[in-house]
Amino acid sequence: MLIGSQADGAWLCGFPYVQHRAQLELLAVPVWRGQPLYQSYLISTAGRGATSLDQLRGDIHAFSDPDSNSGYLVTAAELARSEERPDQFFKQSFFTYSHFNVVRAVASGLAQSGSVDGYVYEVLKETNPELTGATEIVRPSEWFGFPPIVAPTSALAGEKSAVLRQALLDMHTSPAGRLVLDMLRLDKFESEPPALFASIEDNWDRVRELS
């Protein structure tokens, strides 16, 4: 929708931003717990006690989306370092197309483990502790650039993009904006360079080299 100019802006995962960076403008990045960064979590059913990806070999594994950094690419890149692919490492894997549904799949036993956005998981711990309580964190990943707000790079989008960017950057200064940020468990939005997402591009390169 962004590339086809059907949308003026979107909150997008860092992976599709990297994939289509020439056609997308970086407007603002959320700040969570004091930094514009987040992690991918490997999770498993509660009580399992696994502490590494290697201990999940042969699992039925839930991913969120093939275009998700935290819900797919991070795990696929870690496997690629050992020259393995998810279809080789796991007994079976599937996409839930929602980080929430990854947690649901693992909590219900539909999957034995999963790859999920750490920010989403931490918010769910507050809002749905019964669900996350049926799972446990195997390990968090390194830190990555937080999913950004982006807009099309087309000339027609320029003025709207500028207004949207400023509204995001000023959000924490108004009561209404502060209320929205509190609901999202975010501190504020800030400007960040595209280099914030370089580690995601590195992982993408690693996975492509193996395929």
trRosetta pair geometry for C-beta under 8 A, 3 or more apart (Angstrom, degrees):
i j d omega theta_ij theta_ji phi_ij phi_ji
1 4 6.0 -66 -139 51 25 101
1 6 4.1 -90 -156 74 78 108
1 7 4.1 55 133 -8 113 113
1 10 7.3 112 78 -57 112 140
2 5 7.7 27 177 -74 30 29
2 6 7.6 -74 -49 52 20 71
2 7 5.2 -51 -77 66 60 105
2 9 7.8 47 -111 -123 106 16
2 10 5.6 -98 -64 8 120 127
2 12 7.6 -33 -25 -66 154 140
2 20 7.8 124 87 116 121 146
2 23 7.5 126 120 127 99 103
2 24 6.3 30 139 -102 140 100
2 150 6.8 29 -145 106 157 104
2 151 7.1 -165 -148 -160 111 28
2 152 5.2 178 176 -65 76 84
3 20 6.3 -90 -73 -168 121 144
3 23 5.1 28 -116 142 92 145
3 24 7.7 -59 -76 -62 78 88
3 152 6.7 151 -101 -112 25 103
5 152 5.5 -17 -92 -36 69 175
5 154 5.8 -13 -87 16 118 156
5 156 6.8 41 -141 71 136 130
5 157 7.1 -138 -124 -57 93 110
7 10 5.6 45 130 -51 143 106
7 152 7.8 138 79 -29 66 106
8 151 6.2 -14 163 -135 56 104
8 152 7.5 -85 -137 15 36 99
8 157 6.3 166 -143 -136 72 97
8 160 4.9 -77 -160 139 129 143
8 161 7.4 -152 177 -69 88 65
8 164 6.9 165 134 -45 108 147
9 27 6.6 -7 -134 -8 120 158
9 149 6.1 16 178 178 113 95
9 150 6.8 170 -151 88 68 36
9 151 4.6 -35 -95 -88 78 89
9 160 7.6 -146 -32 135 105 105
9 161 7.0 144 -77 -111 107 69
9 164 5.0 -176 -50 -179 157 166
10 149 7.3 178 90 -148 31 60
10 150 6.1 -20 61 60 77 81
10 151 7.8 146 16 -87 66 45
11 147 6.2 65 169 132 83 113
11 148 7.6 -158 -147 111 56 28
11 149 5.5 -33 -96 -94 65 72
12 16 5.6 -100 178 75 115 111
12 17 5.3 131 107 -57 123 95
12 24 7.6 -67 46 -157 162 154
12 147 6.3 -157 95 -172 36 95
12 148 6.4 -17 60 70 83 69
12 149 7.6 120 15 -120 78 24
12 150 5.1 -32 23 22 129 118
13 16 5.6 82 67 17 90 94
13 17 7.0 -152 97 -6 46 92
13 65 7.7 -177 -16 75 159 130
13 67 6.5 141 60 131 136 83
13 68 5.4 -120 -132 -125 167 56
13 69 5.5 -179 171 3 110 92
13 70 7.6 -133 -144 15 116 86
13 147 5.0 -52 -111 -115 39 112
14 17 5.3 -59 -148 39 37 118
14 18 6.2 39 156 -21 71 103
14 69 4.9 1 63 -27 96 151
14 144 6.2 -156 45 152 161 117
14 145 5.2 130 -108 81 143 98
14 146 7.6 151 -51 109 118 15
14 147 5.7 -119 -31 -99 75 53
14 148 6.6 83 -89 0 74 92
14 197 4.8 -169 -165 -127 113 116
14 200 4.8 -161 128 -58 117 168
15 18 5.9 -54 -151 34 30 109
15 19 6.4 30 152 -20 64 108
15 67 5.7 175 100 176 120 59
15 68 6.2 121 25 176 141 10
15 69 4.0 178 -41 -58 104 81
15 72 7.9 -7 -51 63 173 100
15 73 5.3 165 -102 -17 136 149
15 200 5.8 -137 -86 -178 60 125
15 204 6.9 145 -144 -75 86 117
16 19 5.1 -51 -140 38 40 117
16 20 6.0 -1 170 14 72 109
16 67 4.9 32 -60 176 105 119
17 20 6.9 -83 -144 56 21 79
17 21 6.2 56 156 -85 64 77
17 24 5.9 -120 -141 94 70 151
17 26 7.2 70 -168 -89 131 92
17 148 5.9 58 -84 46 163 114
17 150 5.7 177 -113 -53 107 151
17 197 6.3 -99 94 -130 119 171
18 21 5.8 -8 -142 -44 29 112
18 197 5.4 -153 -72 144 104 126
18 200 5.1 -160 -34 107 151 114
18 201 4.8 -161 -159 -76 134 83
18 204 6.2 -174 115 -14 137 152
19 67 7.4 -76 5 -142 152 99
19 204 7.2 -168 -75 -136 81 155
20 23 4.9 -51 171 50 94 106
20 24 5.3 78 110 -14 94 116
21 24 5.9 -78 -132 51 31 96
21 194 6.5 82 -153 -148 132 134
22 153 7.4 -83 150 10 44 157
23 152 6.7 -35 162 -144 80 71
23 153 5.6 -141 -165 18 33 113
24 150 4.5 9 179 174 116 134
24 151 7.1 140 -159 70 69 30
24 152 6.8 -62 -109 -110 54 33
24 153 6.3 -103 -64 -33 5 96
25 150 6.2 149 73 -163 47 75
25 151 4.9 -25 60 65 104 84
25 152 7.0 19 9 101 97 18
25 153 4.9 135 -44 -89 94 71
25 157 7.4 178 18 108 133 129
25 161 5.9 25 83 -156 144 151
26 29 7.5 -3 -177 -50 108 94
26 148 5.6 -27 -142 159 89 156
26 150 5.9 -40 -101 -106 43 86
26 192 7.1 -88 156 74 134 76
26 193 7.9 95 84 -168 154 21
26 194 5.8 -174 -14 -79 149 78
27 148 7.2 149 47 163 68 102
27 149 4.6 -62 68 105 113 95
27 150 6.0 174 3 -108 92 25
27 151 5.5 72 -49 -8 121 103
27 161 6.2 -138 -95 -168 114 88
27 164 6.0 -31 -155 106 153 104
27 165 4.4 -138 -162 -92 93 89
27 168 6.4 93 135 29 111 150
28 148 6.9 167 87 -162 37 86
28 149 4.8 6 57 48 82 117
28 165 5.8 153 -38 -141 103 70
28 168 4.1 -168 30 115 162 141
28 169 5.9 -151 -106 -61 134 77
28 189 4.0 37 158 169 131 121
28 190 6.6 138 -158 63 88 16
28 191 6.4 -63 -111 -82 68 50
28 192 7.8 91 -158 12 37 85
29 36 4.4 54 123 -158 124 128
29 145 6.6 -76 -137 -175 141 96
29 146 5.4 120 -179 65 97 99
29 148 4.8 -48 -96 -108 77 90
29 149 7.4 -154 -77 18 32 76
29 189 6.7 148 69 -157 30 74
29 190 6.1 -36 62 66 82 68
29 191 7.6 88 17 -151 90 12
29 192 4.3 -10 11 14 139 129
29 196 6.7 -34 -80 97 165 167
30 36 6.7 143 85 -133 42 75
30 146 5.0 -105 65 129 86 142
30 147 7.3 12 23 70 115 69
30 148 7.7 -166 3 -111 74 42
30 149 7.7 99 -38 -22 82 97
30 184 7.6 -104 -138 135 142 134
30 186 4.8 -73 -165 -138 115 135
30 187 7.9 127 176 43 75 71
30 188 7.8 168 -151 96 56 30
30 189 5.7 -46 -95 -99 48 72
31 34 6.8 -28 170 -167 104 7
31 35 6.5 -175 -153 101 81 6
31 36 5.2 -53 -96 -74 66 69
31 146 7.5 -178 -90 20 25 158
31 186 6.5 109 68 -175 54 87
31 187 4.3 -58 100 61 103 112
31 188 5.1 8 38 58 120 70
31 189 6.9 -174 0 -98 85 19
31 190 5.6 49 -44 2 116 111
32 35 7.0 -38 65 67 60 57
32 36 7.6 96 17 -120 73 29
32 37 7.4 -121 55 64 96 44
32 38 6.2 32 55 -76 143 96
32 119 5.8 -47 -161 -116 171 120
32 146 6.0 145 6 -107 113 145
32 185 7.0 42 -137 120 98 86
32 186 5.6 -62 -88 -119 75 70
32 187 6.6 -178 -97 1 22 92
33 187 7.3 -159 -24 -34 15 116
34 187 6.5 100 -68 -44 35 158
35 143 7.7 -17 120 -164 138 144
36 145 6.5 -4 130 -147 98 68
36 146 5.0 -119 177 15 62 114
36 190 6.3 -109 -69 57 127 109
36 192 5.4 -163 120 -65 168 148
36 196 6.6 -36 108 -152 124 147
37 143 4.2 15 176 -178 135 115
37 144 6.4 142 -153 68 80 30
37 145 6.6 -62 -105 -104 64 26
37 146 5.8 -124 -88 -42 9 88
38 70 7.0 -46 115 -71 112 142
38 117 6.8 8 145 -169 139 85
38 118 5.5 177 176 61 90 102
38 119 4.6 -47 -133 -36 137 110
38 143 7.2 133 63 -149 16 73
38 144 6.3 -37 66 63 66 82
38 146 4.9 92 -11 -104 103 78
38 147 7.5 -19 27 -5 140 78
39 70 7.2 105 133 -122 33 118
39 118 4.0 30 72 -3 80 155
39 140 4.4 27 143 -174 151 106
39 141 4.9 171 -167 54 88 77
39 142 7.1 -177 -122 92 94 21
39 143 5.9 -60 -75 -99 84 53
39 144 7.0 128 -102 15 37 86
40 69 7.0 -132 -65 126 120 76
40 70 3.6 -176 -96 -145 89 75
40 71 7.2 -156 -133 -48 108 34
40 74 3.9 180 25 42 161 162
40 75 7.1 -134 144 -37 145 80
40 115 6.1 -3 179 -171 117 92
40 116 7.2 144 -163 73 69 33
40 117 6.9 -52 -113 -104 61 35
40 118 6.2 -142 -103 -27 8 96
40 140 7.3 143 77 -161 43 59
40 141 4.2 32 51 2 87 135
40 144 7.4 36 -22 7 90 131
41 70 7.6 28 14 -179 58 111
41 115 7.6 159 82 -154 48 45
41 116 5.2 -26 64 68 95 86
41 117 7.5 9 18 102 91 14
41 118 4.6 120 -32 -89 100 80
41 121 5.2 -31 28 7 150 162
41 137 5.3 -74 -160 -130 119 99
41 138 7.6 131 173 40 75 74
41 139 7.7 179 -149 91 60 33
41 140 5.5 -35 -99 -102 73 67
41 141 7.4 -122 -69 -6 29 84
42 53 6.1 -146 -91 -88 165 77
42 56 6.9 -125 -178 -30 130 153
42 75 6.9 116 -88 -94 101 110
42 113 6.5 1 -178 -179 90 114
42 114 7.5 163 -155 83 50 40
42 115 6.1 -25 -101 -99 63 66
42 137 7.3 97 75 -167 57 61
42 138 4.0 -53 105 59 103 119
42 139 5.5 17 43 49 111 71
42 141 7.8 104 -19 -51 86 85
43 102 7.6 115 46 138 124 104
43 103 6.9 9 78 -108 163 71
43 106 5.5 123 109 107 109 175
43 113 6.5 167 89 -157 48 65
43 114 5.2 -14 60 59 94 88
43 115 7.9 173 19 -85 78 19
43 116 5.8 -3 2 18 121 123
43 121 7.0 177 -58 -119 137 142
43 135 4.8 23 171 170 123 126
43 136 6.6 160 -155 80 78 32
43 137 5.7 -49 -101 -103 77 45
43 138 6.2 -170 -104 -4 18 88
44 48 4.6 -67 121 42 131 150
44 50 5.3 71 0 37 159 124
44 56 6.8 -147 -83 -99 120 108
44 59 7.8 -103 -117 -122 103 151
44 106 6.6 -146 -150 -161 21 126
44 112 6.4 -4 -146 153 89 67
44 113 4.4 -26 -97 -101 80 85
44 114 7.7 167 -82 17 39 67
44 135 6.8 155 82 -159 28 80
44 136 6.0 -24 64 61 76 82
44 138 5.3 77 -10 -59 105 108
45 48 5.5 99 71 -38 76 118
45 106 6.0 -155 -68 174 62 84
45 107 7.6 139 -116 -109 71 27
45 109 6.7 39 -97 -94 134 67
45 112 6.2 -63 -11 -152 109 56
45 113 7.7 -88 -9 -72 70 56
45 134 7.1 -41 -147 155 70 75
45 135 6.3 -75 -117 -114 28 59
45 136 7.4 14 114 17 24 88
46 133 6.7 7 -74 154 151 49
46 134 5.4 -120 -8 -172 121 30
46 135 5.7 -108 -51 -88 80 5
46 136 4.9 110 -113 -30 57 99
47 136 7.1 154 -9 -14 33 137
48 136 6.7 -165 34 47 89 123
48 138 8.0 -29 84 -90 122 93
50 55 4.0 -178 -143 105 104 134
50 56 6.1 89 176 -60 159 80
50 113 7.6 -42 61 -96 156 128
50 138 4.8 -21 100 -126 100 106
51 55 6.7 71 41 8 52 148
51 138 6.3 176 -121 -172 18 68
51 139 6.1 77 -177 -57 54 107
52 55 5.2 104 63 -1 76 100
52 56 7.9 -143 104 -4 52 87
52 138 7.1 -122 1 165 9 107
52 139 6.4 28 -98 -15 40 142
53 56 5.7 -62 -164 31 45 112
53 75 7.0 163 -125 -140 130 84
53 78 5.7 144 -22 126 171 140
53 79 7.4 -133 154 -68 143 78
53 138 7.4 108 -74 129 47 138
53 139 7.4 -82 -40 42 72 124
54 57 6.0 -8 -173 -29 49 110
55 138 7.4 -167 67 -153 114 123
56 59 4.6 -39 -180 -8 81 137
56 61 6.8 77 159 -88 123 117
56 90 7.5 -21 136 -98 95 89
56 112 7.4 164 -149 108 88 106
56 113 4.6 -36 -140 9 127 171
56 138 6.8 -13 -51 -126 122 167
57 89 5.9 -95 -123 -174 75 79
57 90 7.6 -136 -147 -88 38 44
58 90 7.0 155 -102 -146 4 38
58 91 4.9 44 -170 -44 53 100
59 90 5.5 -51 68 -136 70 91
59 91 6.3 -155 84 17 16 97
59 111 7.4 59 158 180 105 79
59 112 4.2 -132 -152 73 102 120
59 113 4.6 10 162 20 163 111
60 90 7.0 101 -114 177 21 110
60 91 5.8 -51 -65 71 62 107
60 92 4.7 -3 -119 65 80 98
60 93 7.3 168 -165 -83 48 41
60 94 7.9 0 -178 6 90 99
60 110 7.7 -113 121 142 132 50
60 111 5.0 -134 115 -133 91 61
60 112 5.2 105 50 4 75 93
60 113 7.8 148 79 31 48 69
61 75 7.9 -177 167 163 143 158
61 86 7.1 -121 73 -161 139 107
61 90 4.4 -88 8 -123 120 149
61 92 7.4 176 25 92 66 50
61 93 4.4 -21 69 -106 93 93
61 94 7.9 160 85 22 53 58
61 111 6.0 73 -142 -166 14 118
61 112 7.1 -50 -75 59 55 80
61 113 5.1 -24 -113 78 82 89
61 114 6.3 154 -168 -93 66 42
61 115 7.2 40 172 -14 109 90
62 93 7.3 179 -81 -155 18 71
62 94 6.3 -26 -115 67 62 78
62 95 7.9 115 -165 -118 63 19
62 96 5.5 25 -171 -28 111 118
62 101 7.7 -138 179 122 134 77
62 102 4.7 163 122 -137 118 74
62 105 4.1 127 -82 87 158 146
62 106 6.1 -127 28 -48 132 85
62 110 7.3 64 -67 99 128 98
62 111 3.8 -127 -29 -22 104 172
62 113 7.4 -168 24 100 76 41
62 114 3.8 -19 64 -108 96 105
62 115 7.4 -158 94 25 59 63
63 66 7.3 63 126 -72 138 52
63 68 7.2 169 171 54 93 123
63 71 5.5 110 -176 156 69 81
63 72 4.6 58 -165 -91 127 87
63 75 7.3 -135 -102 48 103 139
63 86 7.6 -6 -48 -147 135 161
63 93 6.0 45 -11 173 106 113
63 94 7.1 -166 33 94 81 30
63 95 5.1 -38 82 -100 95 67
63 96 7.2 179 84 9 42 79
63 102 7.1 -46 170 -104 10 120
63 114 7.2 -176 -69 -154 28 75
63 115 5.4 4 -114 48 67 111
64 68 4.7 16 78 10 110 170
64 70 7.5 24 22 90 137 78
64 71 2.8 -40 28 -174 114 152
64 72 6.6 -118 49 -34 73 89
64 95 6.8 17 125 -155 17 78
64 96 5.9 -48 -123 57 46 91
64 97 6.7 98 174 -107 60 9
64 98 6.3 -119 -150 78 93 14
64 99 4.9 -12 -107 -77 142 59
64 101 7.4 126 -124 62 74 91
64 102 5.1 -61 -74 -42 82 128
64 115 6.9 -108 -6 91 86 82
64 116 6.5 106 -47 -111 118 58
64 117 7.2 7 -26 -19 163 92
65 68 4.0 104 60 -24 91 109
65 71 5.6 58 28 91 71 133
65 72 6.3 -108 78 -18 44 128
65 95 5.9 83 -102 -161 33 119
65 97 5.5 74 -87 -117 92 51
65 98 8.0 77 -46 -39 103 26
66 72 5.6 176 -123 -168 31 175
66 95 6.3 -53 -34 -91 79 146
67 72 7.6 62 31 42 15 139
68 71 3.4 -3 116 52 148 102
68 72 4.8 107 66 11 87 97
68 73 6.8 -157 100 -2 49 89
68 99 7.8 160 -146 -68 152 92
68 117 7.5 -98 -172 -56 122 99
69 72 7.5 -93 -132 54 3 71
69 73 4.8 -47 -133 45 46 124
69 74 6.2 63 160 -36 67 92
69 144 6.1 -162 146 141 142 164
69 147 7.9 -173 29 -79 121 87
69 200 5.3 -50 -120 -128 132 118
69 203 7.6 99 -146 73 89 144
70 73 7.8 -1 -23 46 18 86
70 74 5.8 12 -124 -2 37 132
70 99 7.6 16 95 -103 116 124
70 115 6.9 -179 148 157 57 91
70 116 6.7 -5 137 136 106 24
70 117 4.3 99 90 -94 147 61
70 118 6.7 -126 -152 -4 142 74
70 141 7.4 -156 -128 23 79 140
70 144 7.3 -158 -69 46 90 141
71 99 5.8 -122 -80 -91 130 84
71 102 6.4 -147 -137 -48 109 152
71 115 5.2 132 -153 110 39 93
71 116 6.0 27 -101 -111 84 33
71 117 6.1 -34 -49 -38 95 79
72 75 6.5 -84 -165 42 27 101
72 76 5.9 15 159 -14 71 118
72 95 7.7 -6 -80 -106 126 101
72 115 6.2 136 -74 91 31 142
73 76 5.6 -61 -140 43 31 111
73 77 5.9 31 161 -22 69 108
73 200 6.9 55 112 -155 150 83
73 203 5.3 99 155 124 106 127
73 204 6.4 -27 -151 -78 133 71
73 207 6.6 -105 -146 -23 78 151
74 77 6.0 -57 -148 35 24 109
74 78 6.6 26 154 -20 61 105
74 115 6.7 173 64 -163 99 126
74 141 5.0 -53 -174 -97 141 162
74 144 7.6 -114 -83 -34 119 144
74 203 6.6 -35 -99 -154 45 161
75 78 5.7 -53 -149 33 32 112
75 79 6.5 29 153 -14 64 105
75 86 7.0 62 120 -88 108 111
75 115 4.4 -98 -25 -90 137 145
76 79 5.8 -57 -152 39 32 110
76 80 6.2 38 149 -27 65 107
76 85 7.3 7 -147 -147 88 61
76 86 5.8 -54 -101 -36 84 109
76 203 7.8 104 79 168 85 104
76 207 4.9 37 129 -110 115 129
77 80 5.3 -49 -144 32 35 117
77 81 7.0 48 153 -30 62 92
77 202 8.0 79 -151 111 144 73
77 203 3.6 -56 -84 -155 158 96
77 204 7.7 -48 -80 -47 120 27
77 206 4.9 80 -142 77 90 129
77 207 5.5 -76 -82 -50 70 97
78 81 6.0 -41 -162 15 34 114
78 82 7.9 12 147 3 57 99
78 141 7.9 -125 -55 -117 129 108
79 82 6.1 -69 -166 46 43 98
79 84 4.4 -90 179 85 94 92
79 85 6.3 115 125 -114 131 14
79 86 6.2 157 33 -63 167 57
79 88 8.0 152 175 62 130 99
79 89 5.3 -105 -131 -27 133 152
80 83 6.9 33 -167 -91 43 27
80 84 7.1 -124 -80 57 28 50
80 85 7.4 41 -83 -87 74 58
80 206 4.7 135 104 143 139 98
80 207 5.1 -134 -52 -93 154 54
80 209 7.2 107 -179 63 128 93
80 210 4.5 -139 -137 -17 101 147
81 206 6.8 -8 -65 -177 69 140
83 210 6.4 178 -136 -123 55 116
84 88 5.1 -132 -162 82 85 123
84 89 4.9 85 151 -59 129 106
85 88 4.9 89 57 8 76 104
85 89 6.9 -162 88 -6 34 94
85 210 6.4 174 -72 134 92 128
85 211 7.4 97 -102 -88 128 75
86 89 5.8 -64 -134 43 31 105
86 90 5.6 -6 -178 14 72 114
86 93 5.1 -36 160 11 119 160
87 90 7.2 -51 -111 53 20 86
87 93 7.0 -109 -84 28 56 112
90 93 4.7 78 83 -48 151 101
94 111 7.5 -139 44 -83 98 119
96 101 3.6 -168 161 108 127 116
96 102 5.1 -170 35 -63 143 61
96 104 7.6 154 -158 56 150 100
96 105 5.7 -132 -79 -29 138 134
97 101 6.9 17 64 46 57 146
98 101 3.8 82 70 5 105 107
98 102 7.0 -158 95 -12 58 75
99 102 5.4 -42 -155 23 40 116
99 103 7.0 37 150 -13 65 99
99 116 5.0 107 -157 -153 91 87
99 117 4.6 -44 -115 22 153 105
99 120 4.1 67 116 92 146 166
99 121 7.4 -106 164 -49 117 72
100 103 6.0 -57 -160 36 35 108
100 104 6.4 34 145 -18 67 108
100 120 6.8 -113 -59 173 65 126
100 124 6.9 158 -115 -87 77 132
101 104 5.1 -48 -141 39 41 117
101 105 6.1 49 155 -27 68 100
102 105 5.8 -52 -149 31 29 112
102 106 6.6 20 156 -10 63 105
102 111 7.7 -45 -158 49 62 151
102 114 4.2 150 179 175 99 141
102 115 6.9 -88 -155 67 149 44
102 116 4.6 -177 96 -85 140 103
103 106 6.1 -59 -149 41 31 104
103 107 5.9 30 156 -19 67 113
103 114 7.0 -149 -74 77 37 154
103 116 6.1 66 -56 -111 84 159
103 120 7.9 -148 -25 125 128 106
103 121 6.6 156 -79 -110 128 82
103 124 6.0 160 17 137 179 172
103 131 5.9 68 137 149 118 113
103 132 6.3 -38 -162 -90 132 69
103 135 6.1 -111 -151 -4 79 156
104 107 5.7 -58 -139 40 27 110
104 108 6.0 15 165 -11 65 114
104 110 7.8 16 123 27 73 128
104 131 6.7 -41 -88 -155 65 121
105 108 6.3 -66 -144 42 22 102
105 110 4.3 -85 -155 73 74 115
105 111 4.2 38 140 10 109 111
105 114 6.2 121 75 -77 110 137
106 109 7.9 45 -178 -66 29 22
106 110 7.6 -75 -57 56 23 76
106 111 5.1 -50 -80 79 62 97
106 112 7.3 15 -131 139 80 10
106 113 6.4 33 -115 -132 118 16
106 114 4.6 -109 -49 -4 124 121
106 134 7.7 158 113 110 76 92
106 135 4.9 61 112 -104 121 122
107 131 5.4 -70 -79 -167 171 67
107 132 7.5 -84 -81 -88 127 20
107 134 3.7 85 -148 85 89 123
107 135 5.3 -74 -76 -40 78 99
108 134 7.7 61 -52 124 37 149
109 112 7.8 20 -151 -83 54 56
111 114 5.5 85 107 -63 142 97
113 138 6.8 17 -141 -33 117 143
114 135 7.9 -43 35 -139 115 141
116 120 6.4 -110 169 73 98 115
116 121 5.3 100 117 -58 124 114
117 120 4.0 70 82 10 110 110
117 121 6.6 178 90 -13 56 84
117 147 8.0 -20 -132 -24 135 127
118 121 5.4 -54 -144 38 34 114
118 122 6.2 34 158 -20 68 105
118 140 5.9 48 -100 -130 141 105
118 141 7.7 -140 -36 30 128 88
119 122 5.9 -56 -148 36 28 109
119 123 6.5 26 155 -15 63 105
119 146 7.3 74 -49 -135 150 100
119 185 7.7 170 -171 89 91 121
120 123 5.9 -57 -150 38 31 109
120 124 6.3 32 152 -19 65 108
121 124 5.6 -56 -148 37 31 113
121 125 6.6 42 150 -29 63 98
121 132 6.6 117 -168 -117 78 125
121 137 7.5 108 150 -85 151 105
122 125 5.5 -41 -153 21 35 118
122 126 7.3 30 150 -12 59 99
122 185 7.5 -164 108 134 103 158
123 126 5.9 -59 -163 36 39 108
123 127 6.1 6 154 4 74 115
123 185 5.3 -160 -99 14 100 148
124 127 5.9 -68 -129 54 34 92
124 128 4.9 -39 -166 51 78 101
124 131 6.2 -74 173 81 116 121
124 132 5.1 135 117 -50 104 119
125 128 7.8 -41 -71 64 11 59
125 129 5.9 46 -169 -100 49 75
125 132 4.8 -70 -90 64 66 165
126 129 7.3 12 -120 -57 7 91
126 185 7.4 147 29 -81 154 140
128 131 4.2 8 140 20 112 120
128 132 6.5 115 98 -10 80 90
129 132 5.9 -60 -140 48 39 100
129 133 5.5 51 158 -36 70 110
130 133 5.6 -53 -144 31 24 120
130 134 7.3 24 156 -21 56 100
131 134 6.4 -62 -168 25 31 105
131 135 7.7 1 145 4 62 108
132 135 5.7 -72 -158 48 48 101
137 140 6.6 -2 -180 -50 130 77
141 144 7.3 8 104 -19 124 107
142 199 7.1 -111 105 173 129 153
144 197 7.5 46 -178 -125 89 60
144 199 5.8 -133 -114 82 81 120
144 200 5.8 81 -154 -61 122 97
145 148 7.0 -11 146 -44 112 104
145 192 6.9 167 -142 127 115 150
145 196 3.7 103 -99 138 128 99
145 197 4.4 -77 36 -76 146 68
145 199 7.6 155 -7 41 87 97
145 200 6.8 -79 36 -15 101 122
148 192 7.5 -127 -104 56 122 117
148 197 7.7 -75 -15 -58 128 129
149 164 7.4 -146 150 146 129 114
149 165 8.0 168 101 -101 121 61
149 168 5.9 -155 52 -105 161 162
149 189 7.0 -8 10 -140 131 138
151 157 5.3 171 156 163 112 132
151 160 7.3 179 -152 101 144 94
151 161 4.1 -176 86 -109 164 107
151 164 6.6 134 -67 63 135 144
152 156 8.0 2 93 69 126 87
152 157 4.5 159 72 -35 92 160
152 161 7.9 -128 57 -69 58 125
153 157 7.1 117 103 55 2 131
154 157 4.9 92 65 1 82 103
154 158 7.9 -113 103 -31 53 76
155 158 5.8 -20 -167 -20 44 118
157 160 5.7 -75 -162 55 56 107
157 161 5.1 60 145 -35 89 112
158 161 5.8 -63 -146 33 21 112
158 162 6.5 20 160 -20 62 105
159 162 5.8 -53 -152 31 32 112
159 163 6.7 28 153 -15 64 105
160 163 5.8 -57 -152 37 34 110
160 164 6.2 31 153 -17 68 109
161 164 5.7 -56 -145 39 31 110
161 165 6.1 34 156 -23 66 106
162 165 5.8 -51 -145 33 28 113
162 166 6.5 24 158 -15 62 107
163 166 6.1 -59 -150 37 29 107
163 167 6.3 30 153 -21 64 108
164 167 5.7 -55 -147 35 31 113
164 168 6.4 30 155 -18 65 106
165 168 5.9 -60 -154 36 29 109
165 169 6.3 22 155 -14 67 110
165 191 7.9 44 -172 -88 113 96
166 169 5.7 -57 -142 41 33 108
166 170 6.0 19 161 -8 68 114
167 170 6.2 -67 -143 46 24 102
167 171 6.6 54 151 -64 60 86
168 171 5.7 -23 -155 -23 32 118
168 189 4.1 -49 160 80 96 162
169 188 7.9 46 -153 165 41 104
169 189 5.7 -99 -85 93 42 100
169 190 6.8 80 -123 -113 84 37
169 191 6.8 3 -98 -38 125 87
170 173 5.2 -59 -173 33 71 119
170 174 6.9 46 141 -13 91 104
170 177 7.0 -146 116 -68 66 172
171 174 6.8 -77 -161 36 35 96
171 177 3.5 -170 -171 -167 64 126
171 178 7.6 158 148 -55 73 43
171 180 6.8 -76 -173 67 122 119
171 181 6.1 132 131 -50 117 116
171 188 6.6 164 71 -146 95 71
171 189 5.9 66 25 14 123 108
172 177 6.1 -106 -56 122 19 119
172 178 6.1 74 -148 -88 49 76
172 181 6.0 25 -93 -27 78 166
172 187 7.0 5 -100 148 141 58
172 188 3.8 -40 -38 -106 142 106
172 189 7.6 -175 -22 20 102 65
173 177 6.8 24 49 61 50 141
174 177 4.2 84 61 12 93 108
174 178 6.6 -157 88 -11 45 86
175 178 5.6 -55 -143 36 29 113
175 179 6.5 35 155 -25 62 103
176 179 5.7 -51 -155 28 32 115
176 180 6.9 30 150 -15 63 102
177 180 5.8 -54 -154 35 36 109
177 181 6.3 34 152 -17 68 107
178 181 5.6 -55 -146 39 33 112
178 182 6.2 37 154 -23 66 105
179 182 5.8 -53 -149 34 29 112
179 183 6.6 32 152 -20 62 103
180 183 5.7 -53 -154 32 33 113
180 184 6.5 19 153 -7 66 110
181 184 5.8 -65 -148 47 32 105
181 186 4.8 -99 -157 76 81 88
181 187 6.9 -24 176 131 127 7
181 188 6.5 -4 -131 -86 151 43
182 185 7.4 32 -173 -77 33 35
186 189 7.6 27 150 -58 136 67
192 196 4.6 15 154 -31 125 149
193 196 6.0 140 72 -20 62 88
194 197 6.2 -58 -176 35 59 104
194 198 7.9 92 131 -55 70 78
195 198 5.1 -4 -164 -34 60 117
197 200 4.8 -38 -176 32 80 120
197 201 6.4 85 129 -23 81 95
198 201 5.5 -55 -153 36 39 112
198 202 6.4 45 148 -24 68 101
199 202 5.3 -44 -148 31 38 118
199 203 6.7 39 152 -18 64 100
200 203 5.8 -53 -153 35 34 110
200 204 6.4 38 148 -22 65 105
201 204 5.4 -50 -148 34 35 116
201 205 6.4 40 152 -21 65 102
202 205 5.7 -53 -152 33 31 113
202 206 6.6 32 150 -21 64 105
203 206 5.5 -51 -149 33 35 114
203 207 6.5 31 155 -16 67 103
204 207 6.0 -56 -149 37 31 107
204 208 6.3 28 154 -17 65 110
205 208 5.8 -59 -146 39 29 110
205 209 6.4 36 155 -27 64 105
206 209 5.9 -52 -152 27 29 114
206 210 7.0 20 154 -14 60 106
207 210 6.0 -62 -158 36 34 108
207 211 6.5 28 152 -20 69 110
208 211 5.8 -59 -143 35 35 109
